[in-house]
Amino acid sequence: MPHAYLILPAIVGGGLIFGWIFARWLETRYDRGYEASSEELLDELEMAYSSRRSFEIYTPSEYLPQVFGCILEKIDSGFGEKHARQMVQRIEARGPSNALYPIRVNGIRSELELQWSRDAEDRIRLLVLAVPKVIRALKRETKRLPRPAAEKTGAQ
């Protein structure tokens, strides 16, 4: 019976020693900040944050939900349907302004920046700064948007 009283403290002591050794191993494996070269740090930053491109859209406010729907399809998180509805309301109600949303596209963090204003013909000028995947989708989507009547008569 005296050996039974030694088993529990031996298990707890062994677990503490194993936990300490495991913590040291993890620390040396993942804490490479001081040993990493500048190229490795830049590569890590490039993988963490994607580059952004810009695209400018001129459209009547009635087509803004379609534009934001295209953006919603390409973004994993950070900009949802609620945000899109609020943006349409803000753009229709206010003058020049901007908004910035932290987003995630294909698991990579980035930012979605929107800047807008109205021109003399009451069209919306929307500048979108986003990852290239979102910009490519917006370019395809704007080709499908109907042209305003003023542009059709001016082009003919």
Backbone as CSV, one residue per row, in Angstrom:
resi,resn,N_x,N_y,N_z,CA_x,CA_y,CA_z,C_x,C_y,C_z
1,MET,0.793,-1.196,0.000,0.000,0.000,0.000,0.843,1.272,0.000
2,PRO,2.044,1.260,0.606,2.835,2.482,0.596,3.271,2.885,-0.816
3,HIS,3.367,1.925,-1.730,3.753,2.274,-3.105,2.625,2.998,-3.834
4,ALA,1.401,2.768,-3.473,0.256,3.433,-4.107,0.268,4.927,-3.831
5,TYR,0.771,5.331,-2.683,0.831,6.753,-2.353,1.947,7.473,-3.107
6,LEU,2.875,6.754,-3.672,3.971,7.352,-4.425,3.653,7.496,-5.918
7,ILE,2.677,6.763,-6.403,2.363,6.782,-7.838,1.792,8.136,-8.261
8,LEU,0.833,8.670,-7.528,0.206,9.946,-7.897,1.221,11.088,-7.900
9,PRO,2.051,11.290,-6.868,3.058,12.360,-6.942,4.072,12.146,-8.064
10,ALA,4.395,10.891,-8.378,5.331,10.614,-9.472,4.719,11.000,-10.811
11,ILE,3.432,10.727,-11.010,2.746,11.091,-12.253,2.674,12.607,-12.387
12,VAL,2.315,13.307,-11.315,2.219,14.772,-11.345,3.597,15.377,-11.591
13,GLY,4.618,14.894,-10.903,5.975,15.405,-11.099,6.480,15.152,-12.503
14,GLY,6.240,13.961,-13.025,6.646,13.648,-14.398,5.916,14.520,-15.405
15,GLY,4.634,14.786,-15.159,3.860,15.655,-16.050,4.392,17.076,-16.041
16,LEU,4.767,17.581,-14.877,5.323,18.934,-14.794,6.668,19.028,-15.523
17,ILE,7.501,18.031,-15.356,8.802,18.038,-16.029,8.611,17.939,-17.545
18,PHE,7.724,17.051,-17.980,7.447,16.916,-19.406,6.876,18.225,-19.973
19,GLY,5.963,18.864,-19.235,5.383,20.132,-19.680,6.424,21.223,-19.809
20,TRP,7.376,21.284,-18.872,8.428,22.292,-18.922,9.333,22.058,-20.131
21,ILE,9.706,20.801,-20.364,10.557,20.467,-21.507,9.835,20.770,-22.820
22,PHE,8.561,20.445,-22.902,7.767,20.710,-24.115,7.645,22.217,-24.364
23,ALA,7.439,23.000,-23.311,7.337,24.452,-23.460,8.652,25.038,-23.964
24,ARG,9.783,24.579,-23.472,11.095,25.040,-23.937,11.315,24.680,-25.405
25,TRP,10.896,23.493,-25.780,11.048,23.069,-27.165,10.225,23.954,-28.096
26,LEU,8.969,24.228,-27.713,8.121,25.099,-28.531,8.708,26.503,-28.620
27,GLU,9.245,27.000,-27.519,9.814,28.339,-27.513,11.002,28.441,-28.467
28,THR,11.867,27.469,-28.456,13.021,27.522,-29.361,12.607,27.292,-30.809
29,ARG,11.560,26.524,-31.025,11.139,26.240,-32.398,10.453,27.431,-33.051
30,TYR,9.588,28.142,-32.313,8.782,29.190,-32.913,9.275,30.599,-32.630
31,ASP,10.217,30.786,-31.760,10.728,32.126,-31.475,12.024,32.331,-32.233
32,ARG,11.896,32.696,-33.528,13.063,32.900,-34.369,13.246,34.360,-34.721
33,GLY,12.615,35.256,-33.980,12.666,36.670,-34.317,14.061,37.237,-34.322
34,TYR,14.892,36.825,-33.411,16.240,37.367,-33.333,17.190,36.698,-34.318
35,GLU,16.870,35.499,-34.746,17.742,34.762,-35.646,17.378,34.970,-37.114
36,ALA,16.200,35.493,-37.399,15.731,35.598,-38.777,16.431,36.744,-39.501
37,SER,16.708,36.517,-40.777,17.320,37.564,-41.590,16.228,38.533,-42.055
38,SER,16.652,39.652,-42.606,15.685,40.645,-43.068,14.852,40.101,-44.228
39,GLU,15.444,39.254,-45.076,14.696,38.672,-46.189,13.595,37.748,-45.676
40,GLU,13.915,36.964,-44.638,12.904,36.067,-44.067,11.764,36.851,-43.438
41,LEU,12.091,37.952,-42.766,11.041,38.781,-42.163,10.164,39.415,-43.230
42,LEU,10.764,39.898,-44.322,9.980,40.492,-45.400,9.095,39.454,-46.091
43,ASP,9.618,38.246,-46.284,8.814,37.173,-46.875,7.627,36.837,-45.987
44,GLU,7.856,36.811,-44.676,6.768,36.512,-43.748,5.705,37.601,-43.777
45,LEU,6.128,38.862,-43.844,5.164,39.957,-43.941,4.393,39.915,-45.247
46,GLU,5.060,39.566,-46.335,4.394,39.484,-47.633,3.333,38.399,-47.635
47,MET,3.610,37.285,-46.963,2.622,36.209,-46.881,1.464,36.586,-45.961
48,ALA,1.719,37.403,-44.956,0.678,37.767,-43.999,-0.272,38.814,-44.581
49,TYR,0.249,39.760,-45.333,-0.579,40.818,-45.905,-0.382,40.859,-47.407
50,SER,-1.473,40.835,-48.116,-1.422,40.844,-49.567,-1.349,42.278,-50.074
51,SER,-0.803,42.445,-51.262,-0.752,43.765,-51.873,-2.155,44.177,-52.315
52,ARG,-2.330,45.477,-52.519,-3.632,45.981,-52.942,-3.496,46.723,-54.263
53,ARG,-4.589,46.698,-55.005,-4.685,47.449,-56.254,-5.919,48.332,-56.169
54,SER,-6.001,49.270,-57.079,-7.160,50.166,-57.059,-7.950,50.047,-58.359
55,PHE,-9.221,50.388,-58.255,-10.109,50.385,-59.410,-11.180,51.437,-59.178
56,GLU,-11.451,52.230,-60.191,-12.414,53.315,-60.080,-13.670,52.967,-60.881
57,ILE,-14.818,53.141,-60.239,-16.102,52.799,-60.853,-16.961,54.056,-60.893
58,TYR,-17.560,54.341,-62.036,-18.558,55.407,-62.175,-19.888,54.744,-62.452
59,THR,-20.838,54.911,-61.552,-22.123,54.238,-61.720,-23.227,55.011,-61.006
60,PRO,-24.460,54.901,-61.479,-25.582,55.454,-60.721,-25.746,54.675,-59.409
61,SER,-26.330,55.312,-58.421,-26.444,54.680,-57.098,-27.330,53.436,-57.118
62,GLU,-28.195,53.292,-58.098,-29.072,52.114,-58.143,-28.311,50.817,-58.418
63,TYR,-27.091,50.921,-58.964,-26.293,49.726,-59.238,-25.277,49.411,-58.149
64,LEU,-25.235,50.207,-57.087,-24.283,49.958,-56.001,-24.486,48.599,-55.321
65,PRO,-25.727,48.141,-55.057,-25.873,46.813,-54.455,-25.255,45.696,-55.307
66,GLN,-25.339,45.827,-56.621,-24.750,44.832,-57.513,-23.221,44.858,-57.406
67,VAL,-22.642,46.047,-57.284,-21.190,46.175,-57.144,-20.734,45.566,-55.825
68,PHE,-21.436,45.886,-54.733,-21.059,45.345,-53.434,-21.318,43.845,-53.353
69,GLY,-22.304,43.352,-54.076,-22.540,41.904,-54.135,-21.356,41.178,-54.751
70,CYS,-20.764,41.786,-55.767,-19.572,41.210,-56.393,-18.418,41.162,-55.401
71,ILE,-18.259,42.211,-54.610,-17.198,42.246,-53.594,-17.452,41.168,-52.546
72,LEU,-18.707,41.022,-52.124,-19.050,40.035,-51.097,-18.714,38.612,-51.526
73,GLU,-18.859,38.313,-52.810,-18.588,36.962,-53.312,-17.123,36.576,-53.167
74,LYS,-16.226,37.533,-53.224,-14.793,37.239,-53.230,-14.142,37.315,-51.849
75,ILE,-14.828,37.902,-50.874,-14.236,38.102,-49.546,-14.714,37.013,-48.604
76,ASP,-13.759,36.419,-47.852,-14.101,35.374,-46.886,-14.747,35.959,-45.637
77,SER,-14.142,36.987,-45.072,-14.683,37.590,-43.850,-14.210,39.035,-43.739
78,GLY,-14.903,39.793,-42.878,-14.523,41.172,-42.623,-15.476,42.186,-43.248
79,PHE,-16.168,41.810,-44.300,-17.113,42.697,-44.974,-18.298,41.848,-45.375
80,GLY,-19.403,41.985,-44.632,-20.563,41.139,-44.858,-21.714,41.891,-45.499
81,GLU,-22.843,41.206,-45.582,-24.032,41.811,-46.198,-24.502,43.039,-45.426
82,LYS,-24.400,42.974,-44.118,-24.796,44.117,-43.287,-23.925,45.335,-43.613
83,HIS,-22.630,45.117,-43.764,-21.731,46.209,-44.113,-22.048,46.766,-45.495
84,ALA,-22.371,45.880,-46.424,-22.692,46.318,-47.788,-23.939,47.194,-47.796
85,ARG,-24.977,46.784,-47.053,-26.198,47.599,-46.981,-25.908,48.960,-46.356
86,GLN,-25.114,48.967,-45.297,-24.766,50.226,-44.650,-23.961,51.131,-45.578
87,MET,-23.065,50.531,-46.372,-22.267,51.330,-47.298,-23.137,51.967,-48.376
88,VAL,-24.102,51.222,-48.895,-25.009,51.788,-49.901,-25.766,52.968,-49.301
89,GLN,-26.248,52.821,-48.084,-26.962,53.918,-47.426,-26.049,55.113,-47.179
90,ARG,-24.827,54.857,-46.742,-23.887,55.963,-46.482,-23.543,56.701,-47.765
91,ILE,-23.320,55.960,-48.835,-22.939,56.584,-50.105,-24.096,57.409,-50.652
92,GLU,-25.319,56.900,-50.552,-26.478,57.634,-51.066,-26.792,58.859,-50.212
93,ALA,-26.504,58.811,-48.923,-26.888,59.892,-48.018,-25.843,60.994,-47.898
94,ARG,-24.588,60.683,-48.044,-23.527,61.647,-47.781,-22.802,62.076,-49.035
95,GLY,-21.988,63.113,-48.824,-21.103,63.572,-49.883,-19.836,62.740,-49.888
96,PRO,-18.714,63.341,-50.245,-17.452,62.594,-50.319,-17.056,62.023,-48.959
97,SER,-16.591,60.809,-48.976,-16.145,60.170,-47.751,-15.374,58.901,-48.093
98,ASN,-14.972,58.156,-47.051,-14.256,56.904,-47.276,-14.504,55.953,-46.118
99,ALA,-14.146,54.680,-46.329,-14.299,53.641,-45.314,-13.180,52.625,-45.502
100,LEU,-12.791,51.983,-44.394,-11.723,50.993,-44.420,-12.167,49.782,-43.616
101,TYR,-12.061,48.603,-44.218,-12.466,47.359,-43.565,-11.300,46.371,-43.587
102,PRO,-10.950,45.788,-42.443,-9.985,44.680,-42.474,-10.704,43.437,-42.982
103,ILE,-10.141,42.776,-43.963,-10.802,41.625,-44.586,-9.844,40.447,-44.646
104,ARG,-10.404,39.312,-45.036,-9.615,38.098,-45.249,-10.088,37.486,-46.562
105,VAL,-9.135,37.279,-47.482,-9.414,36.673,-48.782,-8.471,35.486,-48.945
106,ASN,-9.039,34.309,-49.111,-8.254,33.068,-49.225,-7.308,32.891,-48.037
107,GLY,-7.752,33.286,-46.857,-6.956,33.116,-45.647,-5.888,34.167,-45.446
108,ILE,-5.769,35.136,-46.335,-4.754,36.183,-46.222,-5.425,37.481,-45.800
109,ARG,-4.855,38.111,-44.783,-5.407,39.372,-44.289,-5.036,40.516,-45.213
110,SER,-5.961,41.429,-45.374,-5.738,42.615,-46.185,-6.732,43.678,-45.731
111,GLU,-6.853,44.713,-46.528,-7.801,45.781,-46.224,-8.600,46.109,-47.477
112,LEU,-9.850,46.462,-47.248,-10.726,46.947,-48.310,-10.979,48.413,-48.015
113,GLU,-10.511,49.265,-48.911,-10.709,50.697,-48.717,-11.634,51.214,-49.807
114,LEU,-12.632,51.974,-49.395,-13.610,52.541,-50.314,-13.593,54.060,-50.179
115,GLN,-13.499,54.757,-51.294,-13.587,56.221,-51.323,-14.613,56.589,-52.372
116,TRP,-15.509,57.519,-52.030,-16.563,57.849,-52.975,-16.883,59.328,-52.964
117,SER,-17.475,59.750,-54.092,-17.983,61.111,-54.250,-19.016,61.088,-55.375
118,ARG,-19.763,62.175,-55.497,-20.768,62.305,-56.567,-20.286,63.344,-57.569
119,ASP,-20.598,63.119,-58.837,-20.245,64.110,-59.835,-21.456,64.986,-60.136
120,ALA,-21.332,65.863,-61.117,-22.401,66.811,-61.446,-23.648,66.116,-61.971
121,GLU,-23.504,64.943,-62.581,-24.642,64.202,-63.125,-25.239,63.241,-62.105
122,ASP,-24.863,63.370,-60.853,-25.350,62.554,-59.736,-24.966,61.079,-59.873
123,ARG,-23.843,60.833,-60.541,-23.300,59.484,-60.578,-22.293,59.344,-59.437
124,ILE,-22.108,58.120,-59.000,-21.182,57.837,-57.913,-19.823,57.489,-58.505
125,ARG,-18.797,58.126,-57.993,-17.413,57.749,-58.314,-16.905,56.972,-57.107
126,LEU,-16.695,55.684,-57.289,-16.272,54.799,-56.206,-14.877,54.272,-56.512
127,LEU,-13.928,54.592,-55.639,-12.567,54.089,-55.769,-12.417,52.952,-54.769
128,VAL,-12.077,51.775,-55.276,-11.936,50.580,-54.448,-10.470,50.181,-54.429
129,LEU,-9.891,50.080,-53.235,-8.537,49.559,-53.065,-8.672,48.223,-52.363
130,ALA,-8.266,47.159,-53.052,-8.443,45.808,-52.508,-7.406,44.866,-53.117
131,VAL,-7.474,43.611,-52.697,-6.574,42.594,-53.238,-6.891,42.381,-54.720
132,PRO,-5.927,41.919,-55.492,-6.144,41.752,-56.942,-7.329,40.869,-57.304
133,LYS,-7.635,39.852,-56.506,-8.766,38.970,-56.799,-10.076,39.754,-56.808
134,VAL,-10.266,40.650,-55.858,-11.485,41.458,-55.784,-11.525,42.450,-56.941
135,ILE,-10.400,43.055,-57.262,-10.353,44.039,-58.347,-10.679,43.382,-59.692
136,ARG,-10.149,42.190,-59.941,-10.466,41.487,-61.198,-11.964,41.196,-61.299
137,ALA,-12.566,40.782,-60.187,-14.001,40.492,-60.192,-14.808,41.770,-60.431
138,LEU,-14.371,42.883,-59.858,-15.076,44.154,-60.073,-14.968,44.600,-61.526
139,LYS,-13.830,44.391,-62.133,-13.676,44.771,-63.547,-14.631,43.972,-64.428
140,ARG,-14.757,42.672,-64.141,-15.704,41.848,-64.908,-17.139,42.296,-64.653
141,GLU,-17.455,42.615,-63.404,-18.821,43.004,-63.044,-19.207,44.343,-63.671
142,THR,-18.300,45.312,-63.701,-18.638,46.621,-64.257,-18.867,46.559,-65.763
143,LYS,-18.292,45.569,-66.429,-18.573,45.404,-67.858,-20.012,44.968,-68.084
144,ARG,-20.603,44.296,-67.094,-21.997,43.840,-67.207,-23.008,44.907,-66.812
145,LEU,-22.561,45.952,-66.099,-23.485,46.999,-65.669,-23.980,47.786,-66.874
146,PRO,-25.258,48.160,-66.892,-25.771,48.974,-67.991,-25.129,50.357,-67.968
147,ARG,-24.870,50.873,-69.129,-24.296,52.227,-69.252,-25.397,53.259,-69.035
148,PRO,-25.076,54.371,-68.405,-26.075,55.444,-68.265,-26.484,55.998,-69.633
149,ALA,-27.682,56.534,-69.716,-28.222,57.017,-70.989,-27.391,58.141,-71.575
150,ALA,-26.825,58.996,-70.752,-26.012,60.119,-71.238,-24.789,59.610,-71.984
151,GLU,-24.184,58.524,-71.512,-23.019,57.991,-72.193,-23.402,57.341,-73.525
152,LYS,-24.565,56.685,-73.579,-24.989,56.017,-74.821,-25.235,57.040,-75.927
153,THR,-25.902,58.137,-75.605,-26.205,59.131,-76.631,-24.942,59.878,-77.027
154,GLY,-24.025,60.086,-76.083,-22.785,60.791,-76.403,-21.867,59.965,-77.264
155,ALA,-21.914,58.648,-77.134,-21.013,57.775,-77.883,-21.510,57.552,-79.308
156,GLN,-22.802,57.698,-79.544,-23.339,57.404,-80.880,-23.198,58.525,-81.830
